[in-house]
Amino acid sequence: MNNLKYSFREFKRSLLFKILIIIQIIVAIIMLYRVNEIKNYENGKLTSLQKIISNKIIYKFSSQYGSMESLIDDQQNTNKFSKFSNDVSKEYTIVTVTYGELFMKYFDNIDKFVDKDIANMIKENDENYKPLNSLQCSSNFFDVFNIKLLSGSWSEFDEYTMNSNAELNGEIVPVILGYDYKNIYKLNEIIEAKDKKCRVVGFLDKNQFYLDKGIYHPSKVKSLDNFAILPSPRDIMDANIGNSLLVVPDSNSVEFDNIRDNIDKISKKDNVQFSLYDPSQDIDDFISVINYNSNIKILIAYIVMSFVIIGLSVIFSNKVIHKKKEFSIHVMYGASFQDIYIRVFLEHMYSVALAIIIAIVYLQNRNTEVITDILTFDIKAFIQSSALIFIIVILVTMIPIYNIKKHKINYLIKGD
């Protein structure tokens, strides 16, 4: 108990000295945390990407129209795009996914669900309605991407996609909400959106993902936890064939070039201008970039640890040198060398504990934004970072303790 009291009393002395130590430890924890946070984020995205593309190959339709006007002209001829979509569907699986453009009234914590890309593009923001992360898709979207329901049913969603937009005019739109909505809305609740009424028909299970536009990149691996998903009417799906994905099982032995040539033939026959693009061609480059970034982050971590070790070693050793005679007096008045070791150790542990508390408070209130993703506090990354710094401080504390143990009284009194 005396050692504990003494260590705490010494901790309160030389405040400027202690503040410098604490700041150094805080900076080290925060830097290592950010490295671990981004590393965990990228690894999580890569794992999700591999899960999404397992057992399937995803291709994307690409427009070959020379101008937007010619594309719009063909879109207005609904029969033309509808025929092309039907002809392709006879041979392949097509998944249509577009942005839902769902605007909802304000509710608590709405910022978590806001589509920042659309919000930034809107010049005049309607204070009553906010654009939310939302998708409009075909009914096979969930099956192809292996997306599971926590509660509710697909049936109304599927039925809605079988009708045209004109047939559905004024009807309540069934909507399936991501996991994070489950404490905000209830099943079968009617939601007043800006230009439509929606009814909640289901909630997704936690950690469901899809590959935005079929592009193999971490920023395109989207968690559906904060998304609202609406069904796309049949004619709207056909009109958006250019935003569709063509999905084939990875057991399919047909080469991409052959599939693309077939799509080109169908396109020519139906007098439309679409082809096929293979975004998976970029996946090797993507994985190389991830590995390169990981190596850079590991290098940064080593540099940070080196500076921490050097800095704390100098500070701790100098502090013991300045307190040698004080320690020698304690020894002569009955304190054992074991007491001295414990006091030196505990004094530095107070600094580490305070630094960890300050760092965790800071990081919990400073979220990192990566592209459009906001990274919330990662307790696992924080524990990894704090534990590493804690171990470093313990090891560095052993240096002055070792010197005291080695030289005993001579070291304390004479400075030898």
N, C-alpha and C positions, 0 to 999 in steps of 0.2 A: 504493500500500500504506500509506504514511504517513497519507493522508487517511482510509483505512478504520480504521486503528488509533486515530487521533485521534477519529473520530466515535464509535467504540465506547466509548472512554474517557469521552467527554463524556456519552454515553448513561447510563453508570453513575453519573454525578454528579447531584445534585439529584433524588434518587429520588422524593420526594413529588411534585415537579413532573411527573416522567415518569409516575408512577402515575396522576395526574389525567388526563393526556393519553390514556394507554392505556385507562383506564376509559371515558372519553368515546367513544373510537373503538369499543370493545367494545359499549357500549350502542347506538351507532348501527348497527353491523353486525347485532346481534341484532334490533333493531326492524325494520330494513329486510328482514332475512331472514324474519321472521314475516309481514310484509306480502306478500312475494313467495311465501312458502310457501302461505298461504291463497289467494292469487290463482291460483297454479298449480293448487292443489287444485280450486278452483271451476271454472276453465277446463277442467280434465281431466274433471270430472264432467259439465259441460255438453257436452263433445265426446262422451263416452260415452253420454249421454242421447240426443243427436241420432243417434248410430250405432244405438242400440237401436230407436228409433222410426222409423228410415228405412224407407220402403216399406210401412209398416203403421200402423194406428190401433188403439190398445189401449183397450178399455172394460173396466169392472169390474162384476161382478154385485153387487147390493146387496140385503141382506135387508130385507123389508118386514114381517117378523113382529113382532107387538106385544109379545111376551115371549119370553124364552129358553126357557121351558117348552114353548111351542107349537112352537118351532123343533126342540127335542129330540124332541118327540113325532113330528114328521114325519120327522126323521132316522132314527128307529127303524123307520119304514116304508120299508125300502130300495127297494121297488118304485116308490114315489112319486117319490123323487128320481132314481132310475135312469131312469124314463120321461121326466121333464123333461129330464135331461141328454141322453138319446138324441134327443129331439125337437128340441132346440136344435142338436145336433151335425149334424143332417141339413141345416141351412141355414148354419151358421157354424162357425168354428174355435174350440174351447174349449181353454184351457190351464189345468190345475189345478196350483196351487203352494201348499203349506202348509209350515210349519216342521217339520223332520224330527224334532226332539226326540231327537237322537242323543247318548247319554252314553257316553264312552269312558274307558278307563283312562289313567292319567297316562303321558305320554311327554315327552321333552325338548322344550322350547319350546312346551308345550301352550297357554300363555296366549295365544299368537298366534292360536289357532284357537277359543278359548272364546267362546261366545255370551253376551256380558255382560248382555243384557237378561234372558235366562232365568236366568243365574247370580244376578242381583240379586233375582229374584222367588222363588227357592228359599230358604225360611227355614232349613232344615237342609241344609247342603252336605255331600254325600257325598265324603269325602276321596279315595276310591278312583276315583270317576268324575266327569268334568266334562262339562257340556253344551257341545257343539261347534256351530259355525255349520253348519247343515245344512238341507236342503230335501227335501221329499217331493213328487214331481211326476209328471205324466203323461208318456208317452214322446215326445209331440210338443213338449215344452218346449225341447229342444235345437234342433230344426229351426226353430221359430218365432223364437227369439231368436238364431239363427245362431251357436250355440255349437259350437266345434270340439274334437275329441279330439286330444291329443298322442300317446297310445298306447292300445291296447285296442279294445273293440268295444261297440256299443250293443245287440247282439242279445239278450243275457241280460236286460238292463234292460227292453227292449221286451216280451219274453216274460212277464216277471214281472207287468207291468201288465195283462195280459190275463186274469189269474186273480183270484178273490175272496180275501179275507183268510182265510176258512175253508179254502179249498183249499191255501193256502200255509202253513198253520200248521206252525211248526217248521222250515221250509226256510231255508237260508242265503240272506240277502238280498244281491243284487248291489249294489255301491256304486261310484259314480264320484267320484273325489277331485280337488280342485283342484290347480293346478300346484305350490303350495307343499308339498304332501304327497309329491312324487315322491322326495325324499331320506329320507323317513320310512318309507314302506311300498313294497312291490313289487307288481307285477302278479300277480294270482291269490293274493295273501296273504290268509289268514283273519284277521279282526280280531274280537276278543272285545269286543262292546259290552255295555251293562248288561243289556238284555233280549233281545238277539238276537246271532246271529253274522252277520258280513258278509264278503263276498269282494270284493276289489278287482278290478273288471273293466275299469277304464279311468282315465286321467288326462286332465284338461282341458288344453288349450293355455293359455299365459300370457295374462293380460289379457282374460279372458272376463267379460262383464257381463250383468246382467239388471235389470229394473225391478221392484222389490219392490212387490207389490200393485198394480202398474200406475200408481203415483202419480208424477206428474211433479215430482220434487223431488230435489235433489242427495243428500240423506240416503238416498233410496230407490234410488239407482244403486249396486248392490252388485257388488263384484268377487268373482268366484267362486274366486279363487286360493286362499283358505283355507276353502273350503266342502266339505262332503261331501254328495253328492246321491243320494238313495235313490228307488227306484220306488214309486209308490203303487198298491196293489191296486185293481182295478176298482170294487168296492163302496165303498172308502174315498174314491175320487175322486168318486163320485156323492154321497156323504154330505157332501162338502166343496164342493159346487157353489157355495155362497155365497162361497168364497174364490177362485173361478175368474176367469180373464180371457177376454174375448171379443175375438178379434183379426180384423180385416178388412184387406185390402190398401188402401193409400191411393188406389188407382185406382178403388175402389168409389165409385160416384156416389150411393149411397143415403145420405140424411141420417141423423144420429144419432137424431133424434126418431122417424123411421120404424122404425129398428132397435129402439129401445126399445119402441115401441108393439107391435111384433111379439113381442118377448120377453114383454111384459105379457100378450098374448093367449095365448101358449103356457103361461105361468104359470097363468093363470086356467083354461085347459082342463085342465091337469094337477093343479089344486087345490093349488098351492104358492104361496108368497108371495115372489117374487123380481122384481126389476126390473133396470135397467141404469143405470150412472153413467158419465159421461164425464170422467175426471180430466184430460184434455188441455185442458179449458176453463181450467185454472189456469196453463197454461204461459206465457202472455204476462206474467202477474203475476210468475211465477218468474224469467223473463229480465230483467224490469225490476228486480227485487230484486238479481239478480246484477250488473247494470250499475251500480246505485246503490252497492252495496257496493264495487265496483271503483273508482268515483270517490272514495269515502271513503278507501280505502286509498292511492290515489295522492296525495290531499291530505295524509294522514299522512306519506307518504314525503317530500313537499316540505317539510313542517314540520320533520321530523327533519334533512333535509339543510341547511336554513337554520340551525338551531341548531348543527350541526356546523361549518358554514362560519364563522359568527360567533365561536363559542367558540375554534376552532383558530386563526383569524386573530389574535385578541387574544393568545392564549397564545404563538404563534410570534413575533409582532412584539415583544412585551414581552421575550421571552427574548433576542432578538438585541440589543435596546437595552441589556440588562444585560451583554452580552458584547462591546460595541463596542470597548472598549479592549484587551481580550484579542485580538480579531481584528487590531487595528491593530498590536500588537506582533508578531504572526505575520507580517504583511505587511512590517514593517520588518526582520524577520530572514530574509526571502527567500521567504515564501509568496506565491503569486500570488492575485489575487482569484478566479481559477477554483478554486483550492484551497479558499477560504472558501465559495464556492457549493456545492461538492461536499460539504464537511463538514456544512454546514447541512442539505443535502438528505438525506444518508445518516443523520444523527442522527434525523431524523423518520421515515425509512423503517424503522429498527429498531423504533420504537414501533408502526408499522402492522403489521409482520411479527409482532411479539409479540402484538398485539391479535387478529390473525386466527387465530393458533394457539390462543389461549385461547378465542376465540369458537367455533371449530370443535369443540374438545373439549367445551365446555359444551353446544352444540346437539346433538351426537351422543348425548349422554346425557339429553336432555330432549325427549322426543317430545311432539307436540301431539295432543290428542284432540278430534276434531270429531264431535259426536253419538256414534255408535258406531265411527267410523273412527279409527284411530291413525295419524298421519302420521309416517312414518320420515324420517330425515334426507334432505333434498332437495339433492343436491350442485349441481344447476343453479341453484336459488334462492340457495344460499350464494355461488356464484361471481358471480352477478349483483349481490348485495348487497356483497360484498367488493370487487369491481371498481369499483363506484360510489364507495364510501368511499375506496378507494385513489386514484382519479382526483381526488376532492375534496381529499384531503390533498396530493397533488402540486401542484394548482393553488394551494392556500393557502400551501404552502411557497414558492411563487414570489414572494409578497408581500414577506417580509423579504429574499429574495435580490435582488428588484428594487430595494429601498431601498438595499442595499449597493452594487449596481451603479451606481445613479444618483448617489449622493453620494460614493462612494469614500472617500478618506482623511478629508475633512471630516466625513462622516457618522460614521465610526468614532471619530475622535479628539475632535472638537468637539461632536458630537451635533447638528449643524445639519440 
